[in-house]
Amino acid sequence: MSREAFVSSRVSTVFHRRLNLSIARVCEARGLRPFLPQQELMELDDDVAILEGNEAAVRRAQVVVVVFDAAGTGVAMELAQALTLGQPVIGYRTRRSRREGRLGSMLEGAWRRLPEGRRCGRLDELDRALARLLA
């Protein structure tokens, strides 16, 4: 059975789709099969099927990588599910997001509650966080 990483992020911008692919490559280099909803569920046009597909993927994941930048309700729901299930979460937040300020109270609280070694702002930091988590 392959180990999976669920990548929870916006998919509505070119920037985020590219970032998600970069995150996926880091996960693959660590032996994880990345689950990118933008790829895995793109053929679905049923909202309930998309929700259920994401829920199942979060449950299967050995790690959930959450991109906090401009996170919407989908990302917040996936983060909440991962935390509720006790899944390991690694947060990713770009410098721009950090400069622009708060994410909103709930997401900011979730970001701050993550252990220091699981809050990343660059791909090399994500790689190190995955290495520690998978060791």
NORBEL-V781862 format. One record per residue. RES is the residue in one small letter. OMEGA is omega in degrees with one decimal (NA if undefined). NEAR is the number of other ideal C-beta (glycine too) atoms within 10 Angstrom. D_CENTER is the distance of its C-alpha to the mean C-alpha in Angstrom with 1 decimal. Layout:
res: {RES | RES}
omega: {OMEGA | OMEGA}
near: {NEAR | NEAR}
d_center: {D_CENTER | D_CENTER}
//
This chain:
res: {m | s | r | e | a | f | v | s | s | r | v | s | t | v | f | h | r | r | l | n | l | s | i | a | r | v | c | e | a | r | g | l | r | p | f | l | p | q | q | e | l | m | e | l | d | d | d | v | a | i | l | e | g | n | e | a | a | v | r | r | a | q | v | v | v | v | v | f | d | a | a | g | t | g | v | a | m | e | l | a | q | a | l | t | l | g | q | p | v | i | g | y | r | t | r | r | s | r | r | e | g | r | l | g | s | m | l | e | g | a | w | r | r | l | p | e | g | r | r | c | g | r | l | d | e | l | d | r | a | l | a | r | l | l | a}
omega: {-177.2 | 177.0 | -176.9 | 170.2 | 176.5 | 179.3 | -177.9 | -174.6 | 169.8 | 176.4 | -172.3 | 178.3 | 177.2 | 179.6 | -177.3 | 177.1 | 177.8 | 177.8 | 179.7 | 178.4 | 177.1 | 177.0 | 179.5 | 179.9 | 177.6 | 178.4 | 179.7 | 179.7 | 177.9 | 176.1 | 178.6 | 172.9 | -179.3 | 172.9 | 177.9 | 179.5 | -179.6 | 177.5 | -172.4 | -172.8 | -172.6 | -179.5 | -179.0 | 174.9 | 179.6 | -176.8 | -179.4 | 179.1 | 177.5 | 178.2 | -177.9 | 176.3 | 177.3 | 179.5 | 180.0 | -179.3 | 176.8 | 179.2 | -178.2 | -169.3 | 171.6 | 177.3 | 176.1 | 177.6 | -176.1 | 174.4 | -174.8 | -178.2 | 174.3 | -177.9 | 177.4 | -176.8 | 179.2 | 178.8 | 179.4 | 178.7 | 180.0 | 176.5 | -179.9 | 179.1 | -179.8 | -180.0 | 179.5 | -180.0 | -177.7 | 177.5 | 174.4 | -179.5 | 170.5 | 179.2 | 177.6 | -178.4 | -177.7 | 177.4 | -179.8 | 178.2 | 179.8 | 179.2 | -174.3 | 173.9 | -169.4 | -179.9 | -166.4 | -170.1 | -176.3 | -179.9 | 177.5 | 177.2 | 178.7 | 178.3 | -176.5 | -179.4 | 177.1 | 175.6 | -177.1 | -177.7 | 178.2 | 173.6 | -172.7 | 176.2 | 178.6 | -178.4 | 177.9 | 175.4 | 176.4 | 179.0 | 179.5 | 178.8 | 177.7 | 179.9 | 179.3 | -177.6 | -175.4 | -177.4 | NA}
near: {4 | 8 | 14 | 19 | 27 | 28 | 30 | 29 | 26 | 18 | 17 | 12 | 12 | 7 | 13 | 17 | 15 | 10 | 19 | 23 | 14 | 11 | 23 | 20 | 12 | 22 | 25 | 12 | 11 | 17 | 12 | 23 | 14 | 21 | 24 | 21 | 20 | 16 | 15 | 16 | 19 | 11 | 7 | 14 | 8 | 10 | 8 | 8 | 12 | 16 | 15 | 13 | 16 | 20 | 14 | 12 | 21 | 22 | 13 | 15 | 25 | 17 | 22 | 24 | 29 | 26 | 21 | 24 | 20 | 17 | 24 | 11 | 7 | 17 | 19 | 18 | 15 | 26 | 23 | 13 | 17 | 22 | 15 | 9 | 12 | 7 | 18 | 17 | 22 | 23 | 24 | 27 | 19 | 17 | 9 | 11 | 18 | 13 | 7 | 11 | 7 | 9 | 20 | 11 | 8 | 12 | 18 | 13 | 10 | 21 | 21 | 10 | 12 | 18 | 12 | 6 | 12 | 22 | 17 | 23 | 15 | 11 | 14 | 10 | 16 | 21 | 16 | 13 | 25 | 25 | 11 | 12 | 17 | 14 | 5}
d_center: {21.0 | 18.1 | 15.1 | 11.7 | 8.1 | 6.0 | 3.6 | 3.3 | 5.6 | 9.4 | 11.4 | 14.8 | 15.5 | 16.5 | 14.9 | 11.3 | 12.2 | 13.6 | 10.9 | 8.5 | 11.6 | 12.0 | 8.8 | 9.9 | 13.3 | 12.4 | 11.0 | 14.2 | 16.3 | 15.4 | 16.5 | 13.3 | 13.2 | 9.9 | 9.5 | 9.0 | 10.4 | 12.2 | 14.2 | 14.4 | 15.5 | 17.2 | 20.7 | 20.3 | 22.0 | 22.1 | 19.8 | 20.4 | 19.6 | 16.2 | 15.4 | 16.8 | 15.1 | 11.6 | 13.1 | 14.6 | 11.6 | 9.8 | 13.3 | 13.7 | 10.7 | 11.9 | 8.5 | 5.1 | 2.9 | 2.5 | 5.0 | 8.0 | 10.6 | 12.5 | 10.2 | 12.3 | 13.2 | 10.9 | 7.8 | 10.2 | 11.4 | 8.3 | 7.8 | 11.6 | 11.9 | 9.9 | 12.0 | 15.0 | 14.9 | 14.6 | 11.6 | 10.6 | 7.7 | 7.1 | 6.8 | 7.4 | 10.3 | 13.0 | 16.6 | 17.5 | 15.3 | 16.9 | 20.3 | 20.1 | 19.8 | 18.3 | 15.3 | 17.4 | 18.6 | 16.1 | 12.9 | 15.0 | 16.2 | 12.8 | 12.1 | 15.6 | 15.6 | 13.0 | 15.4 | 16.3 | 15.2 | 11.6 | 11.5 | 11.3 | 12.7 | 13.7 | 12.8 | 15.6 | 14.2 | 10.9 | 13.5 | 15.5 | 13.0 | 12.2 | 16.0 | 16.9 | 14.7 | 16.1 | 19.6}
//
